Amino acid sequence: MGAVLTAEVAKDEVLSLEFSLPGLPAPLVIRAIVRFSKGLLHGLEFLGLSTEQQAAIDECCATLPPI
């Protein structure tokens, strides 16, 4: 996931994220590790997703237009 954060976060730092996806009754709360950091722009890798969380993210991404 790419994210613009309000502060710089060092590469390899672990974050806790909370975000909503369309169609889900509650926000996802997950952990992610910073794999890329340049200023306020960060590339994140999700950690320890449950099967349900992975499926919800996959379904949401499948609806996005190609880049």
mmCIF file of the N, C-alpha and C atoms, coordinates in Angstrom:
data_MODEL
# 
_entry.id   MODEL 
# 
loop_
_atom_site.group_PDB 
_atom_site.id 
_atom_site.type_symbol 
_atom_site.label_atom_id 
_atom_site.label_alt_id 
_atom_site.label_comp_id 
_atom_site.label_asym_id 
_atom_site.label_entity_id 
_atom_site.label_seq_id 
_atom_site.pdbx_PDB_ins_code 
_atom_site.Cartn_x 
_atom_site.Cartn_y 
_atom_site.Cartn_z 
_atom_site.occupancy 
_atom_site.B_iso_or_equiv 
_atom_site.pdbx_formal_charge 
_atom_site.auth_seq_id 
_atom_site.auth_comp_id 
_atom_site.auth_asym_id 
_atom_site.auth_atom_id 
_atom_site.pdbx_PDB_model_num 
ATOM 1   N N  . MET A 1 1  ? 0.848   -1.158  0.000   1.00 0.00 ? 1  MET A N  1 
ATOM 2   C CA . MET A 1 1  ? 0.000   0.000   0.000   1.00 0.00 ? 1  MET A CA 1 
ATOM 3   C C  . MET A 1 1  ? 0.894   1.222   0.000   1.00 0.00 ? 1  MET A C  1 
ATOM 4   N N  . GLY A 1 2  ? 0.543   2.205   -0.744  1.00 0.00 ? 2  GLY A N  1 
ATOM 5   C CA . GLY A 1 2  ? 1.220   3.486   -0.702  1.00 0.00 ? 2  GLY A CA 1 
ATOM 6   C C  . GLY A 1 2  ? 0.446   4.424   0.202   1.00 0.00 ? 2  GLY A C  1 
ATOM 7   N N  . ALA A 1 3  ? 1.152   5.220   0.979   1.00 0.00 ? 3  ALA A N  1 
ATOM 8   C CA . ALA A 1 3  ? 0.484   6.143   1.890   1.00 0.00 ? 3  ALA A CA 1 
ATOM 9   C C  . ALA A 1 3  ? 1.302   7.417   2.036   1.00 0.00 ? 3  ALA A C  1 
ATOM 10  N N  . VAL A 1 4  ? 0.601   8.522   2.117   1.00 0.00 ? 4  VAL A N  1 
ATOM 11  C CA . VAL A 1 4  ? 1.215   9.791   2.466   1.00 0.00 ? 4  VAL A CA 1 
ATOM 12  C C  . VAL A 1 4  ? 0.882   10.021  3.936   1.00 0.00 ? 4  VAL A C  1 
ATOM 13  N N  . LEU A 1 5  ? 1.909   10.058  4.766   1.00 0.00 ? 5  LEU A N  1 
ATOM 14  C CA . LEU A 1 5  ? 1.727   10.214  6.203   1.00 0.00 ? 5  LEU A CA 1 
ATOM 15  C C  . LEU A 1 5  ? 2.081   11.635  6.624   1.00 0.00 ? 5  LEU A C  1 
ATOM 16  N N  . THR A 1 6  ? 1.669   12.028  7.800   1.00 0.00 ? 6  THR A N  1 
ATOM 17  C CA . THR A 1 6  ? 1.917   13.397  8.271   1.00 0.00 ? 6  THR A CA 1 
ATOM 18  C C  . THR A 1 6  ? 3.318   13.591  8.842   1.00 0.00 ? 6  THR A C  1 
ATOM 19  N N  . ALA A 1 7  ? 4.069   12.504  8.942   1.00 0.00 ? 7  ALA A N  1 
ATOM 20  C CA . ALA A 1 7  ? 5.456   12.575  9.426   1.00 0.00 ? 7  ALA A CA 1 
ATOM 21  C C  . ALA A 1 7  ? 6.269   11.502  8.713   1.00 0.00 ? 7  ALA A C  1 
ATOM 22  N N  . GLU A 1 8  ? 7.569   11.716  8.655   1.00 0.00 ? 8  GLU A N  1 
ATOM 23  C CA . GLU A 1 8  ? 8.439   10.700  8.067   1.00 0.00 ? 8  GLU A CA 1 
ATOM 24  C C  . GLU A 1 8  ? 8.540   9.510   9.014   1.00 0.00 ? 8  GLU A C  1 
ATOM 25  N N  . VAL A 1 9  ? 8.515   8.324   8.439   1.00 0.00 ? 9  VAL A N  1 
ATOM 26  C CA . VAL A 1 9  ? 8.658   7.094   9.213   1.00 0.00 ? 9  VAL A CA 1 
ATOM 27  C C  . VAL A 1 9  ? 9.806   6.304   8.584   1.00 0.00 ? 9  VAL A C  1 
ATOM 28  N N  . ALA A 1 10 ? 10.685  5.784   9.408   1.00 0.00 ? 10 ALA A N  1 
ATOM 29  C CA . ALA A 1 10 ? 11.877  5.097   8.921   1.00 0.00 ? 10 ALA A CA 1 
ATOM 30  C C  . ALA A 1 10 ? 11.538  3.757   8.275   1.00 0.00 ? 10 ALA A C  1 
ATOM 31  N N  . LYS A 1 11 ? 12.336  3.386   7.270   1.00 0.00 ? 11 LYS A N  1 
ATOM 32  C CA . LYS A 1 11 ? 12.226  2.079   6.637   1.00 0.00 ? 11 LYS A CA 1 
ATOM 33  C C  . LYS A 1 11 ? 12.362  1.004   7.710   1.00 0.00 ? 11 LYS A C  1 
ATOM 34  N N  . ASP A 1 12 ? 11.577  -0.060  7.584   1.00 0.00 ? 12 ASP A N  1 
ATOM 35  C CA . ASP A 1 12 ? 11.538  -1.214  8.485   1.00 0.00 ? 12 ASP A CA 1 
ATOM 36  C C  . ASP A 1 12 ? 10.789  -0.965  9.791   1.00 0.00 ? 12 ASP A C  1 
ATOM 37  N N  . GLU A 1 13 ? 10.242  0.233   9.983   1.00 0.00 ? 13 GLU A N  1 
ATOM 38  C CA . GLU A 1 13 ? 9.415   0.471   11.175  1.00 0.00 ? 13 GLU A CA 1 
ATOM 39  C C  . GLU A 1 13 ? 8.057   -0.181  10.972  1.00 0.00 ? 13 GLU A C  1 
ATOM 40  N N  . VAL A 1 14 ? 7.485   -0.732  12.035  1.00 0.00 ? 14 VAL A N  1 
ATOM 41  C CA . VAL A 1 14 ? 6.172   -1.374  11.976  1.00 0.00 ? 14 VAL A CA 1 
ATOM 42  C C  . VAL A 1 14 ? 5.124   -0.387  12.472  1.00 0.00 ? 14 VAL A C  1 
ATOM 43  N N  . LEU A 1 15 ? 4.038   -0.279  11.699  1.00 0.00 ? 15 LEU A N  1 
ATOM 44  C CA . LEU A 1 15 ? 2.945   0.643   12.008  1.00 0.00 ? 15 LEU A CA 1 
ATOM 45  C C  . LEU A 1 15 ? 1.652   -0.126  12.235  1.00 0.00 ? 15 LEU A C  1 
ATOM 46  N N  . SER A 1 16 ? 0.749   0.488   12.955  1.00 0.00 ? 16 SER A N  1 
ATOM 47  C CA . SER A 1 16 ? -0.621  -0.016  13.071  1.00 0.00 ? 16 SER A CA 1 
ATOM 48  C C  . SER A 1 16 ? -1.496  0.881   12.204  1.00 0.00 ? 16 SER A C  1 
ATOM 49  N N  . LEU A 1 17 ? -2.287  0.274   11.323  1.00 0.00 ? 17 LEU A N  1 
ATOM 50  C CA . LEU A 1 17 ? -3.144  1.020   10.399  1.00 0.00 ? 17 LEU A CA 1 
ATOM 51  C C  . LEU A 1 17 ? -4.605  0.709   10.679  1.00 0.00 ? 17 LEU A C  1 
ATOM 52  N N  . GLU A 1 18 ? -5.448  1.695   10.461  1.00 0.00 ? 18 GLU A N  1 
ATOM 53  C CA . GLU A 1 18 ? -6.892  1.496   10.515  1.00 0.00 ? 18 GLU A CA 1 
ATOM 54  C C  . GLU A 1 18 ? -7.483  2.225   9.320   1.00 0.00 ? 18 GLU A C  1 
ATOM 55  N N  . PHE A 1 19 ? -8.202  1.490   8.466   1.00 0.00 ? 19 PHE A N  1 
ATOM 56  C CA . PHE A 1 19 ? -8.834  2.117   7.307   1.00 0.00 ? 19 PHE A CA 1 
ATOM 57  C C  . PHE A 1 19 ? -10.080 1.347   6.913   1.00 0.00 ? 19 PHE A C  1 
ATOM 58  N N  . SER A 1 20 ? -10.981 2.049   6.250   1.00 0.00 ? 20 SER A N  1 
ATOM 59  C CA . SER A 1 20 ? -12.255 1.461   5.824   1.00 0.00 ? 20 SER A CA 1 
ATOM 60  C C  . SER A 1 20 ? -12.188 1.067   4.361   1.00 0.00 ? 20 SER A C  1 
ATOM 61  N N  . LEU A 1 21 ? -12.909 0.010   4.036   1.00 0.00 ? 21 LEU A N  1 
ATOM 62  C CA . LEU A 1 21 ? -13.092 -0.417  2.652   1.00 0.00 ? 21 LEU A CA 1 
ATOM 63  C C  . LEU A 1 21 ? -14.586 -0.449  2.362   1.00 0.00 ? 21 LEU A C  1 
ATOM 64  N N  . PRO A 1 22 ? -14.970 -0.122  1.122   1.00 0.00 ? 22 PRO A N  1 
ATOM 65  C CA . PRO A 1 22 ? -16.387 -0.161  0.783   1.00 0.00 ? 22 PRO A CA 1 
ATOM 66  C C  . PRO A 1 22 ? -16.977 -1.549  1.042   1.00 0.00 ? 22 PRO A C  1 
ATOM 67  N N  . GLY A 1 23 ? -18.172 -1.571  1.616   1.00 0.00 ? 23 GLY A N  1 
ATOM 68  C CA . GLY A 1 23 ? -18.866 -2.834  1.833   1.00 0.00 ? 23 GLY A CA 1 
ATOM 69  C C  . GLY A 1 23 ? -18.549 -3.521  3.142   1.00 0.00 ? 23 GLY A C  1 
ATOM 70  N N  . LEU A 1 24 ? -17.566 -3.033  3.888   1.00 0.00 ? 24 LEU A N  1 
ATOM 71  C CA . LEU A 1 24 ? -17.249 -3.640  5.181   1.00 0.00 ? 24 LEU A CA 1 
ATOM 72  C C  . LEU A 1 24 ? -17.937 -2.851  6.291   1.00 0.00 ? 24 LEU A C  1 
ATOM 73  N N  . PRO A 1 25 ? -18.489 -3.548  7.268   1.00 0.00 ? 25 PRO A N  1 
ATOM 74  C CA . PRO A 1 25 ? -19.211 -2.845  8.341   1.00 0.00 ? 25 PRO A CA 1 
ATOM 75  C C  . PRO A 1 25 ? -18.286 -2.123  9.324   1.00 0.00 ? 25 PRO A C  1 
ATOM 76  N N  . ALA A 1 26 ? -17.034 -2.548  9.414   1.00 0.00 ? 26 ALA A N  1 
ATOM 77  C CA . ALA A 1 26 ? -16.095 -1.939  10.355  1.00 0.00 ? 26 ALA A CA 1 
ATOM 78  C C  . ALA A 1 26 ? -14.747 -1.746  9.664   1.00 0.00 ? 26 ALA A C  1 
ATOM 79  N N  . PRO A 1 27 ? -13.962 -0.782  10.125  1.00 0.00 ? 27 PRO A N  1 
ATOM 80  C CA . PRO A 1 27 ? -12.639 -0.568  9.536   1.00 0.00 ? 27 PRO A CA 1 
ATOM 81  C C  . PRO A 1 27 ? -11.724 -1.768  9.764   1.00 0.00 ? 27 PRO A C  1 
ATOM 82  N N  . LEU A 1 28 ? -10.763 -1.952  8.863   1.00 0.00 ? 28 LEU A N  1 
ATOM 83  C CA . LEU A 1 28 ? -9.720  -2.946  9.052   1.00 0.00 ? 28 LEU A CA 1 
ATOM 84  C C  . LEU A 1 28 ? -8.661  -2.355  9.984   1.00 0.00 ? 28 LEU A C  1 
ATOM 85  N N  . VAL A 1 29 ? -8.184  -3.142  10.905  1.00 0.00 ? 29 VAL A N  1 
ATOM 86  C CA . VAL A 1 29 ? -7.089  -2.743  11.785  1.00 0.00 ? 29 VAL A CA 1 
ATOM 87  C C  . VAL A 1 29 ? -5.987  -3.773  11.564  1.00 0.00 ? 29 VAL A C  1 
ATOM 88  N N  . ILE A 1 30 ? -4.881  -3.312  10.976  1.00 0.00 ? 30 ILE A N  1 
ATOM 89  C CA . ILE A 1 30 ? -3.811  -4.242  10.601  1.00 0.00 ? 30 ILE A CA 1 
ATOM 90  C C  . ILE A 1 30 ? -2.449  -3.629  10.904  1.00 0.00 ? 30 ILE A C  1 
ATOM 91  N N  . ARG A 1 31 ? -1.421  -4.455  10.859  1.00 0.00 ? 31 ARG A N  1 
ATOM 92  C CA . ARG A 1 31 ? -0.037  -4.003  11.021  1.00 0.00 ? 31 ARG A CA 1 
ATOM 93  C C  . ARG A 1 31 ? 0.627   -4.003  9.648   1.00 0.00 ? 31 ARG A C  1 
ATOM 94  N N  . ALA A 1 32 ? 1.570   -3.087  9.482   1.00 0.00 ? 32 ALA A N  1 
ATOM 95  C CA . ALA A 1 32 ? 2.318   -3.002  8.224   1.00 0.00 ? 32 ALA A CA 1 
ATOM 96  C C  . ALA A 1 32 ? 3.742   -2.568  8.527   1.00 0.00 ? 32 ALA A C  1 
ATOM 97  N N  . ILE A 1 33 ? 4.662   -2.997  7.682   1.00 0.00 ? 33 ILE A N  1 
ATOM 98  C CA . ILE A 1 33 ? 6.058   -2.590  7.804   1.00 0.00 ? 33 ILE A CA 1 
ATOM 99  C C  . ILE A 1 33 ? 6.387   -1.619  6.670   1.00 0.00 ? 33 ILE A C  1 
ATOM 100 N N  . VAL A 1 34 ? 7.150   -0.597  6.990   1.00 0.00 ? 34 VAL A N  1 
ATOM 101 C CA . VAL A 1 34 ? 7.558   0.398   5.994   1.00 0.00 ? 34 VAL A CA 1 
ATOM 102 C C  . VAL A 1 34 ? 8.672   -0.212  5.145   1.00 0.00 ? 34 VAL A C  1 
ATOM 103 N N  . ARG A 1 35 ? 8.419   -0.343  3.851   1.00 0.00 ? 35 ARG A N  1 
ATOM 104 C CA . ARG A 1 35 ? 9.411   -0.897  2.923   1.00 0.00 ? 35 ARG A CA 1 
ATOM 105 C C  . ARG A 1 35 ? 10.090  0.183   2.090   1.00 0.00 ? 35 ARG A C  1 
ATOM 106 N N  . PHE A 1 36 ? 9.440   1.367   1.987   1.00 0.00 ? 36 PHE A N  1 
ATOM 107 C CA . PHE A 1 36 ? 9.985   2.491   1.212   1.00 0.00 ? 36 PHE A CA 1 
ATOM 108 C C  . PHE A 1 36 ? 9.590   3.770   1.936   1.00 0.00 ? 36 PHE A C  1 
ATOM 109 N N  . SER A 1 37 ? 10.510  4.698   1.997   1.00 0.00 ? 37 SER A N  1 
ATOM 110 C CA . SER A 1 37 ? 10.224  5.984   2.623   1.00 0.00 ? 37 SER A CA 1 
ATOM 111 C C  . SER A 1 37 ? 10.981  7.079   1.904   1.00 0.00 ? 37 SER A C  1 
ATOM 112 N N  . LYS A 1 38 ? 10.248  8.073   1.438   1.00 0.00 ? 38 LYS A N  1 
ATOM 113 C CA . LYS A 1 38 ? 10.857  9.248   0.808   1.00 0.00 ? 38 LYS A CA 1 
ATOM 114 C C  . LYS A 1 38 ? 10.015  10.452  1.208   1.00 0.00 ? 38 LYS A C  1 
ATOM 115 N N  . GLY A 1 39 ? 10.521  11.184  2.178   1.00 0.00 ? 39 GLY A N  1 
ATOM 116 C CA . GLY A 1 39 ? 9.738   12.302  2.702   1.00 0.00 ? 39 GLY A CA 1 
ATOM 117 C C  . GLY A 1 39 ? 8.490   11.764  3.388   1.00 0.00 ? 39 GLY A C  1 
ATOM 118 N N  . LEU A 1 40 ? 7.339   12.280  2.984   1.00 0.00 ? 40 LEU A N  1 
ATOM 119 C CA . LEU A 1 40 ? 6.077   11.838  3.580   1.00 0.00 ? 40 LEU A CA 1 
ATOM 120 C C  . LEU A 1 40 ? 5.441   10.674  2.831   1.00 0.00 ? 40 LEU A C  1 
ATOM 121 N N  . LEU A 1 41 ? 6.031   10.258  1.703   1.00 0.00 ? 41 LEU A N  1 
ATOM 122 C CA . LEU A 1 41 ? 5.523   9.145   0.904   1.00 0.00 ? 41 LEU A CA 1 
ATOM 123 C C  . LEU A 1 41 ? 6.121   7.836   1.407   1.00 0.00 ? 41 LEU A C  1 
ATOM 124 N N  . HIS A 1 42 ? 5.260   6.848   1.640   1.00 0.00 ? 42 HIS A N  1 
ATOM 125 C CA . HIS A 1 42 ? 5.700   5.569   2.204   1.00 0.00 ? 42 HIS A CA 1 
ATOM 126 C C  . HIS A 1 42 ? 5.074   4.402   1.449   1.00 0.00 ? 42 HIS A C  1 
ATOM 127 N N  . GLY A 1 43 ? 5.845   3.356   1.292   1.00 0.00 ? 43 GLY A N  1 
ATOM 128 C CA . GLY A 1 43 ? 5.349   2.099   0.746   1.00 0.00 ? 43 GLY A CA 1 
ATOM 129 C C  . GLY A 1 43 ? 5.270   1.094   1.888   1.00 0.00 ? 43 GLY A C  1 
ATOM 130 N N  . LEU A 1 44 ? 4.123   0.483   2.060   1.00 0.00 ? 44 LEU A N  1 
ATOM 131 C CA . LEU A 1 44 ? 3.878   -0.388  3.202   1.00 0.00 ? 44 LEU A CA 1 
ATOM 132 C C  . LEU A 1 44 ? 3.567   -1.812  2.754   1.00 0.00 ? 44 LEU A C  1 
ATOM 133 N N  . GLU A 1 45 ? 4.020   -2.768  3.542   1.00 0.00 ? 45 GLU A N  1 
ATOM 134 C CA . GLU A 1 45 ? 3.693   -4.184  3.328   1.00 0.00 ? 45 GLU A CA 1 
ATOM 135 C C  . GLU A 1 45 ? 2.872   -4.646  4.524   1.00 0.00 ? 45 GLU A C  1 
ATOM 136 N N  . PHE A 1 46 ? 1.680   -5.179  4.250   1.00 0.00 ? 46 PHE A N  1 
ATOM 137 C CA . PHE A 1 46 ? 0.823   -5.674  5.325   1.00 0.00 ? 46 PHE A CA 1 
ATOM 138 C C  . PHE A 1 46 ? 1.456   -6.887  5.993   1.00 0.00 ? 46 PHE A C  1 
ATOM 139 N N  . LEU A 1 47 ? 1.254   -7.016  7.297   1.00 0.00 ? 47 LEU A N  1 
ATOM 140 C CA . LEU A 1 47 ? 1.782   -8.127  8.078   1.00 0.00 ? 47 LEU A CA 1 
ATOM 141 C C  . LEU A 1 47 ? 0.638   -8.912  8.723   1.00 0.00 ? 47 LEU A C  1 
ATOM 142 N N  . GLY A 1 48 ? 0.713   -10.233 8.651   1.00 0.00 ? 48 GLY A N  1 
ATOM 143 C CA . GLY A 1 48 ? -0.192  -11.092 9.397   1.00 0.00 ? 48 GLY A CA 1 
ATOM 144 C C  . GLY A 1 48 ? -1.669  -10.911 9.104   1.00 0.00 ? 48 GLY A C  1 
ATOM 145 N N  . LEU A 1 49 ? -2.022  -10.699 7.844   1.00 0.00 ? 49 LEU A N  1 
ATOM 146 C CA . LEU A 1 49 ? -3.437  -10.548 7.507   1.00 0.00 ? 49 LEU A CA 1 
ATOM 147 C C  . LEU A 1 49 ? -4.185  -11.859 7.726   1.00 0.00 ? 49 LEU A C  1 
ATOM 148 N N  . SER A 1 50 ? -5.400  -11.738 8.227   1.00 0.00 ? 50 SER A N  1 
ATOM 149 C CA . SER A 1 50 ? -6.259  -12.917 8.304   1.00 0.00 ? 50 SER A CA 1 
ATOM 150 C C  . SER A 1 50 ? -6.779  -13.219 6.900   1.00 0.00 ? 50 SER A C  1 
ATOM 151 N N  . THR A 1 51 ? -7.318  -14.400 6.736   1.00 0.00 ? 51 THR A N  1 
ATOM 152 C CA . THR A 1 51 ? -7.905  -14.781 5.448   1.00 0.00 ? 51 THR A CA 1 
ATOM 153 C C  . THR A 1 51 ? -9.015  -13.811 5.055   1.00 0.00 ? 51 THR A C  1 
ATOM 154 N N  . GLU A 1 52 ? -9.815  -13.395 6.033   1.00 0.00 ? 52 GLU A N  1 
ATOM 155 C CA . GLU A 1 52 ? -10.925 -12.471 5.768   1.00 0.00 ? 52 GLU A CA 1 
ATOM 156 C C  . GLU A 1 52 ? -10.419 -11.092 5.368   1.00 0.00 ? 52 GLU A C  1 
ATOM 157 N N  . GLN A 1 53 ? -9.379  -10.611 6.044   1.00 0.00 ? 53 GLN A N  1 
ATOM 158 C CA . GLN A 1 53 ? -8.803  -9.316  5.683   1.00 0.00 ? 53 GLN A CA 1 
ATOM 159 C C  . GLN A 1 53 ? -8.214  -9.351  4.286   1.00 0.00 ? 53 GLN A C  1 
ATOM 160 N N  . GLN A 1 54 ? -7.476  -10.412 3.959   1.00 0.00 ? 54 GLN A N  1 
ATOM 161 C CA . GLN A 1 54 ? -6.882  -10.547 2.630   1.00 0.00 ? 54 GLN A CA 1 
ATOM 162 C C  . GLN A 1 54 ? -7.961  -10.579 1.559   1.00 0.00 ? 54 GLN A C  1 
ATOM 163 N N  . ALA A 1 55 ? -9.041  -11.313 1.806   1.00 0.00 ? 55 ALA A N  1 
ATOM 164 C CA . ALA A 1 55 ? -10.136 -11.401 0.842   1.00 0.00 ? 55 ALA A CA 1 
ATOM 165 C C  . ALA A 1 55 ? -10.798 -10.041 0.639   1.00 0.00 ? 55 ALA A C  1 
ATOM 166 N N  . ALA A 1 56 ? -11.003 -9.287  1.711   1.00 0.00 ? 56 ALA A N  1 
ATOM 167 C CA . ALA A 1 56 ? -11.623 -7.965  1.598   1.00 0.00 ? 56 ALA A CA 1 
ATOM 168 C C  . ALA A 1 56 ? -10.743 -7.017  0.789   1.00 0.00 ? 56 ALA A C  1 
ATOM 169 N N  . ILE A 1 57 ? -9.442  -7.047  1.017   1.00 0.00 ? 57 ILE A N  1 
ATOM 170 C CA . ILE A 1 57 ? -8.517  -6.199  0.255   1.00 0.00 ? 57 ILE A CA 1 
ATOM 171 C C  . ILE A 1 57 ? -8.479  -6.623  -1.205  1.00 0.00 ? 57 ILE A C  1 
ATOM 172 N N  . ASP A 1 58 ? -8.428  -7.934  -1.458  1.00 0.00 ? 58 ASP A N  1 
ATOM 173 C CA . ASP A 1 58 ? -8.429  -8.448  -2.833  1.00 0.00 ? 58 ASP A CA 1 
ATOM 174 C C  . ASP A 1 58 ? -9.684  -8.013  -3.574  1.00 0.00 ? 58 ASP A C  1 
ATOM 175 N N  . GLU A 1 59 ? -10.839 -8.112  -2.930  1.00 0.00 ? 59 GLU A N  1 
ATOM 176 C CA . GLU A 1 59 ? -12.105 -7.731  -3.563  1.00 0.00 ? 59 GLU A CA 1 
ATOM 177 C C  . GLU A 1 59 ? -12.118 -6.238  -3.881  1.00 0.00 ? 59 GLU A C  1 
ATOM 178 N N  . CYS A 1 60 ? -11.628 -5.434  -2.974  1.00 0.00 ? 60 CYS A N  1 
ATOM 179 C CA . CYS A 1 60 ? -11.599 -3.984  -3.207  1.00 0.00 ? 60 CYS A CA 1 
ATOM 180 C C  . CYS A 1 60 ? -10.645 -3.651  -4.358  1.00 0.00 ? 60 CYS A C  1 
ATOM 181 N N  . CYS A 1 61 ? -9.475  -4.250  -4.369  1.00 0.00 ? 61 CYS A N  1 
ATOM 182 C CA . CYS A 1 61 ? -8.487  -3.980  -5.427  1.00 0.00 ? 61 CYS A CA 1 
ATOM 183 C C  . CYS A 1 61 ? -8.994  -4.434  -6.805  1.00 0.00 ? 61 CYS A C  1 
ATOM 184 N N  . ALA A 1 62 ? -9.796  -5.486  -6.836  1.00 0.00 ? 62 ALA A N  1 
ATOM 185 C CA . ALA A 1 62 ? -10.323 -5.987  -8.112  1.00 0.00 ? 62 ALA A CA 1 
ATOM 186 C C  . ALA A 1 62 ? -11.281 -4.990  -8.758  1.00 0.00 ? 62 ALA A C  1 
ATOM 187 N N  . THR A 1 63 ? -11.831 -4.062  -7.981  1.00 0.00 ? 63 THR A N  1 
ATOM 188 C CA . THR A 1 63 ? -12.764 -3.083  -8.534  1.00 0.00 ? 63 THR A CA 1 
ATOM 189 C C  . THR A 1 63 ? -12.068 -1.810  -9.023  1.00 0.00 ? 63 THR A C  1 
ATOM 190 N N  . LEU A 1 64 ? -10.768 -1.688  -8.750  1.00 0.00 ? 64 LEU A N  1 
ATOM 191 C CA . LEU A 1 64 ? -10.034 -0.481  -9.140  1.00 0.00 ? 64 LEU A CA 1 
ATOM 192 C C  . LEU A 1 64 ? -9.695  -0.500  -10.627 1.00 0.00 ? 64 LEU A C  1 
ATOM 193 N N  . PRO A 1 65 ? -9.724  0.669   -11.272 1.00 0.00 ? 65 PRO A N  1 
ATOM 194 C CA . PRO A 1 65 ? -9.340  0.716   -12.684 1.00 0.00 ? 65 PRO A CA 1 
ATOM 195 C C  . PRO A 1 65 ? -7.840  0.477   -12.829 1.00 0.00 ? 65 PRO A C  1 
ATOM 196 N N  . PRO A 1 66 ? -7.422  -0.054  -13.977 1.00 0.00 ? 66 PRO A N  1 
ATOM 197 C CA . PRO A 1 66 ? -5.978  -0.260  -14.207 1.00 0.00 ? 66 PRO A CA 1 
ATOM 198 C C  . PRO A 1 66 ? -5.246  1.079   -14.205 1.00 0.00 ? 66 PRO A C  1 
ATOM 199 N N  . ILE A 1 67 ? -4.000  1.039   -13.805 1.00 0.00 ? 67 ILE A N  1 
ATOM 200 C CA . ILE A 1 67 ? -3.184  2.279   -13.775 1.00 0.00 ? 67 ILE A CA 1 
ATOM 201 C C  . ILE A 1 67 ? -2.562  2.485   -15.137 1.00 0.00 ? 67 ILE A C  1 
# 
